[in-house]
Amino acid sequence: MNNNIENRNKHRHFIEHYKDSLDRHENKSIESIVKAYTSEPCTDIEKIIKKCLGGESPIKFDDLGKNFSGKIEKSGDQYIITVNSTHPKNRQRFTMAHEFAHYVLHSDKIGDDDGIIDDALYRSNKPLGFLVEVEANRFAGKILMPMEHINTLARKGFNFGKIADELQVSKLALKVRLGIANYDPSDDIIELSSKL
């Protein structure tokens, strides 16, 4: 238990820095989280969560049914993220990042008894409000798809579909991250230069 507390305290300053600078330096702070824990084009979200949440198993995989993607709960001093084991890997990664966002941004709303459970559309079981879920989705997108990584892959000549594959995200998630409203996910070819 003391190791859990020490590990969480060790990374607490990093999280608090993020919370304090959310409005002014959001992109820089998220990308510093990514840089601190991974150097690959694909963000190691599991490593980030394990480092920041501490504990022996801060991530669990379980069959949550088709209507639920994941949840974050608090048990004493430990936060635990549960991800739907039946969902595709890309969706699981986004769910982990989304639930981690709730930890970073909304930990005061995660109770000891009822946590935050997100359905397949990333809507919460709590009356958190639409904007709270949008914040969590935006955070998840930025941590899994930093613009620096997207730009690097685009400069290497990767097309849209290949960039999504390299980042291990869905084409739809990358579309949302880049703000592309008229992209057809069945089409792998897209001109990224105007978006980057």
N, C-alpha and C positions, 0 to 999 in steps of 0.2 A: 504494500500500500504506500509506503514512504517513497519507493522508487517512482510510482505513478505520479505522486504529488510533485516530486523533484523534477521529473521529466516535463510535466505540464508547466511548472513554474519556469523552467529553463526556456521554454518556448513562449510563455505568456507575454513577455515583453514584445516579441515579434508580432503576436496577434494584437496586442493593445496598440502597437504602432500602426497596424493596419486600420483598426477601428478609428483611431484618432485622425488619420489622414484620409479617410474614405472619400470624402467629397473633394478634397484638394488634390490628392495624389493617388487616386484609385489605381490607375493603370500601372504606375511605377511600383506601388506596394504589392500588387498581385504578382507582377512579373518578378519582383524580388523574392517572393515566396517560391516561385518556380525555379529561379536561378539558384536559390539556396539549397534546393533538394534534387535537382535534376539537370543534366546537361544534354539530354537526348531531345530530339524533336518532339518525342512523345512524353508529355508530362507524367511523371511517376506519382500519380495521385495517391496510391496506396502508401507509398513511402512518406509523402507529406503528411497524410493523416496519422500514420503510426508515430512519426516524430512529434507532431503537435499535440495529439490526444494522449499519447503515452499508453501505458498499460500493456498487458500481454496480447490482447486481441481486441483492439478498438473497432475492427471491422469484422462483421459476420455475414455469411451468405445463407439465406434461407428461402424456401418457397413461400412467397407472400401472396400467391394467387395472381391472377392476370391483371387485377385492378390496382395493385400497389407496387410502387417502384422501390421505396425504401423508407427508412425512418432513422431518427436519431433520438436516443434516450439517455437519461442521466441516471446512474446508479451510484449513490454516494458521491465520491469525487471523480468517478470515471464516466466518460461519455462513450457511448457505443453506437456505431452506425451499422444498421442492418440493410443489406442490399438484396433485392429479389434475385435468387439464384437461377431462375428460369428465363431471365431476360438476356438478350445478346450482350456480349462483352462491351461493346461501345456504349450501350445504354447503362450498363452497370457502372462504367467509368463516370458517365455524366451524373448518375445518381449519387455516387460517392462524393463527387465535387459539389453537387447541390446540397447534400446533407452537411458536408464540411462547411459550406457557406453559412448554413444555419448556425453552426457552432461558432464561427468567427463573428458573424453579424448579429445573431439573435440568441445567444446563449442564455440571456436572461428570460427567454420565453420557453426554455426547455425545462420542464418540471421533473422532479424525481419520480413521479408516478405516471405521467402520461406522455412525455416526449413529444416529438413532432413526426407525424406520419404523412408521407406524401403519396398521393395516388399516381396513376400512370400519366396524368397530365401535369404532375408536379403541383397539385393543389393540396393544401394542408388539411389535417383533421381539426385544426384549431382556427379560430377566427382571426388569423394573423393579417389577413388582408392581401389583396392582389399585389400591392407594391412590394410587400415582404417577399413574396414568391418570385416576383420579377427580379428583385435584388439578388436572391439566391441563384436564379438562373443566369443572370448577367455575370456574377462572380464565377460560377462554374464554367461558363463559356470562356471567360478571360484566363482562368487558370489552366484550362485544358488546351486552349488555342491562343497562346500569346501572339500578338501581331509580329513580334520579332521572329518567331518560329515560322509563321505563315509566310512572311516576306522572304526568309531564307529559302524555303522550299519553292516558292514561286520563282525566285531568281535562278534556281537550279533547273527550271523548266518543267516542274511538276504541274500537271493539270489539276483541276478542281477535285476530281475524284481521288487522285493519287495523294493530294494534300490531306484530304479527309482520312484516307487509309493510313498515312504516315502518322497523323496525330491521334489515330484510333478513336475517331469521332464519326458520327453519322454525317452524311452530306447535308441533311437538314440542319443539324447543329452548326456546321460551318457556314451554311447560308445565313442563318440568323446572326452569327457572330460578325459576318461581313456586311450585314444589312442588305442582302440581295433579295429583293422582293419577287422578282420574276424568274428565278432559276428553276428549271425543271430537273428534279433529282435524278431522272433517268438519263440525263445528258451529262457526260463526264467532261465535256469541253466547255470552258467558260473563260472569258478574257478577265484575268485578275488584275491586270496592270491598272485599270481605272479605279479599283477598290483599295489598292495598297499604297 
